[in-house]
Amino acid sequence: MTTTLAIDCGGGGIKASVLDEAGTMRAQPVRVPTPYPLPPSLFVQTLSDLAGKLPTADRATVGMPGMIRHGVVVATPHYVTRNGPRTKVDADLVGQWAGFDARTALTDAFGLPTLVLNDAEVHGAGVVAGTGLELVFTLGTGLGCALFDGGILAPHLEFSQAPVRWGMSYDTYIGEHERRRLGDGFWSRRIRAIVDGLRPVFMWDRLYIGGGNARRIRPEQLTRMGDDVVVVPNSAGIIGGVRAWSLTRP
């Protein structure tokens, strides 16, 4: 039986577990707050410490925010800040993270074959059916996005950084800070407006909404989004760590 160390890295917390081939957790998840400031060296050490609290595994999957290409960080939105999301960006951290080969660094740290993907891509691996065009949004500190066509993972786009309104990006417009400011009711209406606006852009067969804040969408707004929109458990961010190894990429 092949076991997988699955780590879901967010702007506010990092959680991990070990899964069997069926995606069943073999250990209770462990979680730590995301430390800031967070240079790549501390990131690797934090994940190594988490792994040390769990049973040994045969391989590892790490999902993290940002543009990740072939396991290399092109850009990451939260980990370049001094004190966490929406705080001042540290130019030195931007330089340290740009081009950081996270896959190689973590493979060496864990001593295991390791996949490093965008966190929404790992989340999507845990929920997509593998038929039609399936879009995955994760709602948490910001917005995560992954697109699958017939089970094939499309190249990642940092859609969350696109401008939406009042000079705000999607990441900010529907992120955790705005949810707290607006309250769940008004924020849920904002989510529905975003879904309605993006439907003709993607023309998805199914939209999955996950992440820690998906459960906060008011039922009446979810109903108005239509039958092609489904809220999925946040646990998919870890469970997808197994299926991520079988994802086909163009």
C-alpha positions in Angstrom: 0.0 0.0 0.0 1.4 3.4 -1.0 0.9 6.1 1.6 0.9 9.8 0.9 1.9 12.7 3.1 -0.5 15.5 2.1 0.1 19.1 3.2 -2.3 21.9 2.5 -0.6 25.3 2.9 -2.8 28.4 3.3 -2.3 32.0 4.2 -3.5 31.5 7.8 -2.6 27.9 8.5 -0.7 24.8 7.3 -2.3 21.3 7.9 -1.1 17.8 7.1 -2.1 14.2 7.3 -1.0 10.8 5.9 -3.4 9.0 3.5 -3.7 5.5 2.1 -4.4 4.7 -1.5 -8.1 5.2 -1.1 -7.6 8.7 0.3 -8.5 7.7 3.9 -6.6 9.5 6.6 -4.2 7.2 8.5 -3.6 9.8 11.1 -5.4 12.7 12.6 -4.5 15.9 10.8 -2.0 18.3 12.4 -2.1 22.0 11.9 0.0 25.0 12.7 -0.5 28.7 12.0 1.4 29.9 9.0 4.5 31.7 10.4 5.5 35.2 9.2 7.7 36.5 7.9 8.1 33.3 5.9 11.3 32.9 3.8 11.5 29.6 1.8 13.9 28.1 4.4 11.4 28.5 7.2 8.7 27.2 4.9 10.6 24.0 4.3 11.5 23.7 8.0 7.8 24.2 9.1 6.6 21.5 6.7 9.4 19.1 7.8 8.4 19.6 11.4 4.8 18.8 10.6 5.8 15.7 8.7 7.8 14.6 11.8 4.6 14.5 13.8 2.9 12.0 11.4 3.6 8.4 10.4 6.1 7.9 7.7 4.9 7.9 4.1 6.1 6.8 0.7 5.6 10.1 -1.1 4.4 13.7 -0.4 2.0 16.2 -2.0 2.2 19.8 -1.1 -0.4 22.4 -2.2 0.5 26.1 -1.7 -0.9 29.4 -2.9 0.4 31.1 -5.9 1.7 30.4 -9.4 3.6 27.1 -9.3 5.1 25.7 -12.5 6.7 22.2 -12.5 7.2 22.5 -8.7 9.0 25.9 -9.0 7.4 29.0 -7.4 6.9 31.8 -10.0 5.0 34.0 -7.5 3.2 33.5 -4.2 0.8 36.2 -2.8 0.9 35.8 0.9 4.3 34.4 1.8 6.1 37.5 0.5 4.5 39.7 3.2 6.0 40.7 6.5 3.1 39.7 8.8 0.7 37.8 6.7 -2.0 38.5 4.1 -2.8 42.2 3.5 0.4 43.4 5.3 3.3 45.1 3.6 5.2 43.2 0.9 8.8 42.6 1.7 11.0 43.0 -1.5 13.6 40.6 -0.1 11.0 37.9 0.3 9.8 38.5 -3.2 13.3 37.8 -4.5 13.7 34.7 -2.3 10.5 33.1 -3.4 10.7 34.0 -7.1 12.2 30.9 -8.9 12.4 28.9 -5.7 12.5 25.2 -6.6 10.0 24.0 -3.9 9.7 20.5 -5.3 13.5 19.8 -5.1 13.8 21.5 -1.7 11.0 19.5 -0.2 12.0 16.2 -1.8 15.4 16.6 -0.1 13.8 17.6 3.2 11.3 14.8 3.3 13.5 12.2 1.7 10.5 11.3 -0.4 9.3 11.8 -4.0 7.3 15.1 -3.7 4.7 16.9 -5.8 4.2 20.7 -5.3 1.1 22.2 -6.9 -1.1 25.2 -6.5 -3.4 24.4 -3.5 -6.6 24.7 -5.6 -5.2 22.1 -8.0 -4.7 19.7 -5.2 -8.2 20.5 -3.9 -9.7 19.9 -7.3 -7.9 16.6 -7.6 -10.0 15.5 -4.6 -13.4 16.3 -6.1 -13.5 16.4 -9.9 -15.4 13.7 -11.7 -13.1 13.6 -14.7 -15.8 14.4 -17.3 -16.5 17.7 -19.0 -15.1 21.1 -18.1 -14.8 21.3 -14.3 -13.8 24.5 -12.5 -12.7 24.6 -8.9 -12.7 27.7 -6.7 -11.4 27.7 -3.2 -12.5 30.4 -0.8 -10.2 31.2 2.1 -7.6 33.9 2.7 -8.1 34.7 -1.0 -9.4 32.9 -4.1 -7.8 29.8 -5.5 -8.7 28.5 -9.0 -8.0 25.3 -11.0 -9.5 24.1 -14.3 -9.9 20.5 -15.5 -11.1 19.3 -18.9 -12.0 15.6 -19.0 -9.9 15.1 -15.9 -6.9 16.8 -17.5 -5.4 19.6 -15.4 -5.1 22.8 -17.4 -2.0 25.0 -17.0 -2.5 27.1 -13.9 -3.7 30.7 -14.2 -3.5 33.1 -11.3 -7.0 34.2 -12.0 -7.3 35.5 -8.4 -4.9 38.4 -9.3 -7.2 39.7 -12.1 -8.8 43.1 -11.3 -12.6 42.9 -10.6 -13.9 46.2 -9.2 -12.7 49.4 -7.5 -9.1 48.5 -8.2 -9.5 45.3 -6.2 -8.4 41.8 -7.4 -10.6 38.8 -7.0 -8.3 37.7 -4.2 -9.1 40.8 -2.2 -12.7 41.3 -3.4 -14.0 38.0 -2.0 -11.2 37.1 0.4 -11.4 36.6 4.1 -10.8 40.3 5.0 -13.8 41.4 2.9 -16.0 38.6 4.3 -15.3 39.8 7.8 -15.9 43.4 6.8 -19.2 42.7 4.9 -20.6 39.8 7.0 -21.6 36.5 5.5 -24.9 37.7 4.0 -23.6 40.5 1.8 -20.4 38.5 1.1 -22.5 35.6 -0.1 -24.4 37.9 -2.5 -21.0 39.0 -3.8 -20.0 35.4 -4.4 -23.1 34.7 -6.4 -22.5 37.8 -8.5 -19.0 36.6 -9.2 -20.3 33.2 -10.2 -23.0 34.7 -12.5 -20.4 37.0 -14.1 -17.9 34.2 -14.8 -20.3 31.6 -16.1 -20.2 32.9 -19.7 -16.4 33.2 -19.5 -15.7 29.6 -18.5 -19.0 27.8 -19.6 -18.2 25.1 -17.1 -20.1 21.8 -16.9 -19.6 21.9 -13.1 -18.2 24.5 -10.7 -16.9 23.2 -7.3 -16.6 25.7 -4.5 -14.3 24.6 -1.7 -12.0 26.1 0.9 -12.6 27.0 4.5 -15.1 29.8 3.6 -17.3 27.8 1.2 -19.5 26.6 4.1 -20.2 30.3 4.9 -22.2 30.8 1.6 -25.8 31.4 2.6 -28.1 28.6 1.3 -30.4 30.9 -0.5 -27.5 32.3 -2.5 -26.2 28.9 -3.3 -29.6 27.8 -4.6 -29.7 30.8 -6.9 -26.4 29.9 -8.4 -27.9 26.8 -10.0 -27.5 23.0 -10.1 -24.1 23.2 -11.8 -22.5 24.7 -8.7 -21.6 22.4 -5.8 -20.0 23.2 -2.4 -17.4 20.6 -1.5 -15.7 19.9 1.9 -12.4 21.7 2.8 -10.9 18.3 3.6 -10.5 17.9 -0.2 -7.4 20.0 0.1 -5.7 17.1 1.9 -7.5 14.2 0.4 -6.7 15.4 -3.1 -3.0 14.7 -2.3 -3.4 11.1 -3.3 -5.2 11.6 -6.6 -2.9 14.4 -7.6 -0.3 11.8 -8.5 -2.5 10.4 -11.2 -3.5 13.8 -12.7 -2.8 14.0 -16.5 -1.3 17.3 -17.6 -0.9 18.6 -21.1 
